[in-house]
């Protein structure tokens, strides 16, 4: 009985959510065809009653080995670092 309670509780923790493959496929199609940002996709799917966070979509883009999904993002998943100014003393 105790393990059943723990099992039910673990389903409700944020880190333990499993995203259906149909939802992942739909969000990847929106990136490829519509070239929407992950925030736009997350908001659009939320209006349809489906939930996926924009961070999860970014994780899926980063895990894509072919790089195709990143090429459809507006910023191409580039991360910029500011150069630190080294002023002489």
N, C-alpha and C positions, 0 to 999 in steps of 0.2 A: 504494500500500500504506500509506503513512504517513497519508494522509487518512482511510482506513478505520479506523485505530486511533484517531485523534482523534475521529472520528464516534461510534465505540462508547463511548469514554470520556465524551463529552458526554451520552450517554443516561443515565449513572449519576450525574451531578451533581444535587444537590437542586433547583437553580433551573430545571433543564431538563425537569422532569417535566410531562407533559401529562396532565390529568385527563380521563377519558372523560366524554362528555356524559351518559351514563346514570347515572354516579355523581353528577354535579352535580345532575341532575334528582331523583334519589332523596334527596339531602340537602336540596334545596329543598322537596320534598314533606313531609319530616319536620318541617321548620320550620313549614310552613303548616298541616299537619293535626295534628301532635302537639305543636307549639309547644315543641320541645326546644331546648336550648342547643347551640351549635356543638361544645362539648366532649362533650356527651352523644351527638351525632350521630357525631362522630369515633370515640368509643369503641365505639359500637354497630356501626358499619361495620367497625371493626378486628376485632371478634369474628367478623364474617362473612368475613374475609379480604380486605377492601377497605380501602385506605388513602387518607385525605384528612385534612389537618391542620385543626385548629380555626381557625387563622389564615387559611387559604385560604377557609374557609366565611365568616369575617367579611369578607374581601375581596369575596366574591360578594354579601354582603348590602349592603355599602357601595356597590357598583357598580350595584345595582338602582335604576333611575331612577324607577320607580313608587312606591317606598317601601313596597310591600306586604310584603316580607320583613322589613323593620325593624319594621313594626307587629305582626308575630307574635313578635318577640323580647320577652322579659320586661322588659328595660330599655329597649326601643324605640330602642336604639343611641344613647342620650343620653350625652354625656360631660360630667361635672361638673368644674368647676374650683373649687378652694378659694379663697375670698377671702383675700387677704393682709391681715393686720391692720396697719393703719398707726397705730401709737401715736404720739401727739404727744411731741415731745422736750422 
